[in-house]
Amino acid sequence: MLITIVSISNFVSKKSNNYNMEKEPILLHFGKQVQALRKDRNLSQEQLAELAGVHRTYIGMIERAEKNITLYNIERIAKALEVNIKDLF
């Protein structure tokens, strides 16, 4: 039996790799705002997630600009942080 190990990078195009490494500015800004407001309120990511009714890993993904968050979840996070939606932008 012959087993061949192939790097996953052989299956991912250079274009998609570059896109994944370059994060959208709006997502970066939004994530930084969420993180700053969360820290100002001495909340952990887990505590904010519980207040917002989302999974704990979701907050981390937002703060790292890995998620394109929906308007519905923006509203939930704003309410959890006790701020207006505009304060997240």
Residue frames relative to the residue before (quaternion, step in Angstrom):
aa qw qx qy qz dx dy dz
M 1.0000 0.0000 0.0000 0.0000 0.00 0.00 0.00
L 0.1817 -0.7898 0.5823 0.0642 3.53 -0.81 1.07
I 0.1024 -0.7850 0.6103 0.0299 3.56 -0.78 1.05
T 0.1272 -0.7891 0.5997 0.0399 3.52 -0.81 1.07
I 0.2104 -0.7567 0.6086 0.1128 3.54 -0.87 0.99
V 0.0413 -0.7981 0.6002 -0.0328 3.52 -0.71 1.15
S 0.4794 -0.6639 0.4942 0.2919 3.55 -0.94 0.88
I 0.5211 -0.6435 0.4667 0.3108 3.54 -1.00 0.84
S 0.5657 0.6121 -0.3897 0.3919 3.59 1.13 -0.50
N 0.5677 0.5867 -0.3868 0.4288 3.59 1.20 -0.36
F 0.7209 0.4354 -0.2371 0.4843 3.57 1.16 -0.53
V 0.6730 0.4468 -0.2852 0.5159 3.59 1.25 -0.16
S 0.4162 -0.7217 0.4914 0.2539 3.55 -0.72 1.02
K 0.6184 -0.5466 0.4115 0.3866 3.55 -1.19 0.49
K 0.6302 0.5524 -0.3393 0.4273 3.58 0.98 -0.82
S 0.6985 0.4480 -0.2906 0.4764 3.62 0.83 -0.88
N 0.5972 0.5549 -0.3614 0.4526 3.58 1.10 -0.60
N 0.6675 0.4979 -0.3033 0.4632 3.59 0.91 -0.90
Y 0.6331 0.5353 -0.3377 0.4456 3.57 0.98 -0.80
N 0.6733 0.5050 -0.2993 0.4495 3.57 0.92 -0.89
M 0.6833 0.4869 -0.2936 0.4581 3.57 1.07 -0.64
E 0.7014 0.3982 -0.2494 0.5361 3.59 1.18 -0.54
K 0.1931 -0.8077 0.5503 0.0869 3.56 -0.46 1.20
E 0.5672 -0.6125 0.4399 0.3309 3.52 -1.12 0.74
P 0.5446 -0.6522 0.4179 0.3217 3.62 -0.84 0.94
I 0.6496 0.5167 -0.3341 0.4467 3.62 0.92 -0.79
L 0.6550 0.4975 -0.3134 0.4746 3.60 1.03 -0.73
L 0.6248 0.5276 -0.3315 0.4705 3.58 1.05 -0.74
H 0.6720 0.4960 -0.2954 0.4638 3.57 0.88 -0.96
F 0.6595 0.5105 -0.3070 0.4585 3.57 0.87 -0.96
G 0.6638 0.5164 -0.3006 0.4498 3.59 0.89 -0.91
K 0.6524 0.5050 -0.3082 0.4737 3.57 1.00 -0.81
Q 0.6382 0.5215 -0.3252 0.4636 3.57 1.03 -0.77
V 0.6433 0.5114 -0.3212 0.4706 3.58 0.92 -0.88
Q 0.6710 0.5046 -0.2998 0.4530 3.57 0.87 -0.94
A 0.6641 0.5060 -0.3096 0.4551 3.60 0.89 -0.90
L 0.6789 0.4771 -0.2943 0.4742 3.59 0.90 -0.90
R 0.6233 0.5368 -0.3340 0.4602 3.58 1.03 -0.75
K 0.6889 0.4760 -0.2785 0.4705 3.57 0.89 -0.94
D 0.6020 0.5606 -0.3489 0.4490 3.60 1.08 -0.72
R 0.7305 0.3997 -0.2161 0.5098 3.55 1.13 -0.68
N 0.4177 -0.7404 0.4304 0.3034 3.57 1.34 0.23
L 0.4024 0.6920 -0.4901 0.3449 3.55 0.94 0.95
S 0.3853 -0.6648 0.5789 0.2729 3.54 -1.12 0.65
Q 0.6540 -0.4770 0.3852 0.4432 3.57 -1.24 0.21
E 0.6430 0.5333 -0.3163 0.4495 3.56 1.00 -0.82
Q 0.6594 0.5034 -0.3105 0.4641 3.60 0.95 -0.84
L 0.6504 0.5005 -0.3166 0.4757 3.58 0.96 -0.84
A 0.6319 0.5356 -0.3317 0.4514 3.57 0.95 -0.83
E 0.6563 0.5077 -0.3126 0.4624 3.57 0.93 -0.85
L 0.6640 0.5036 -0.3011 0.4635 3.59 0.94 -0.88
A 0.7252 0.4317 -0.2315 0.4838 3.57 1.05 -0.80
G 0.4231 -0.7241 0.4525 0.3032 3.58 1.23 -0.28
V 0.5535 0.5571 -0.4183 0.4564 3.55 1.06 0.82
H 0.6290 -0.5322 0.3942 0.4072 3.57 -1.27 0.25
R 0.6103 -0.6031 0.3752 0.3506 3.57 -1.03 0.78
T 0.6644 0.5059 -0.3214 0.4465 3.62 1.00 -0.72
Y 0.5550 0.6280 -0.3793 0.3920 3.57 1.21 -0.51
I 0.6315 0.5301 -0.3338 0.4569 3.60 0.99 -0.81
G 0.6551 0.5087 -0.3098 0.4648 3.59 0.92 -0.85
M 0.6514 0.5116 -0.3100 0.4666 3.56 1.00 -0.81
I 0.6261 0.5168 -0.3307 0.4812 3.59 1.07 -0.71
E 0.6836 0.4948 -0.2897 0.4517 3.58 0.85 -0.98
R 0.7087 0.4175 -0.2512 0.5102 3.61 1.14 -0.58
A 0.4516 -0.7165 0.4200 0.3260 3.59 1.33 0.21
E 0.4095 0.7159 -0.4641 0.3231 3.56 1.03 0.80
K 0.7313 0.3477 -0.2072 0.5490 3.59 1.28 -0.17
N 0.2817 -0.6964 0.6321 0.1900 3.52 -1.13 0.78
I 0.2324 -0.8471 0.4700 0.0872 3.52 0.14 1.38
T 0.4542 -0.6847 0.5036 0.2669 3.58 -1.10 0.73
L 0.6452 -0.5127 0.3977 0.4035 3.55 -1.26 0.38
Y 0.6070 0.5679 -0.3413 0.4388 3.55 1.04 -0.79
N 0.7195 0.4279 -0.2524 0.4853 3.59 0.86 -0.92
I 0.5554 0.5661 -0.3964 0.4625 3.59 1.17 -0.46
E 0.6604 0.5037 -0.3029 0.4673 3.56 0.93 -0.89
R 0.6488 0.5231 -0.3183 0.4518 3.60 0.93 -0.83
I 0.6720 0.4816 -0.2949 0.4790 3.59 0.96 -0.86
A 0.6215 0.5337 -0.3404 0.4616 3.60 0.99 -0.79
K 0.6620 0.4950 -0.3057 0.4725 3.60 0.90 -0.88
A 0.6536 0.5182 -0.3118 0.4550 3.58 0.95 -0.85
L 0.7132 0.4185 -0.2393 0.5088 3.58 1.09 -0.74
E 0.3567 -0.7629 0.4579 0.2847 3.56 1.37 -0.12
V 0.5156 0.5801 -0.4469 0.4449 3.54 0.89 1.08
N 0.5555 -0.5476 0.4890 0.3904 3.54 -1.34 0.17
I 0.6313 -0.5380 0.3925 0.3974 3.55 -1.15 0.57
K 0.6323 0.5565 -0.3380 0.4198 3.61 0.94 -0.83
D 0.6157 0.5685 -0.3487 0.4197 3.62 1.12 -0.55
L 0.6226 0.5376 -0.3414 0.4549 3.58 1.22 -0.25
F 0.7200 0.4182 -0.2375 0.5004 3.58 1.29 -0.18
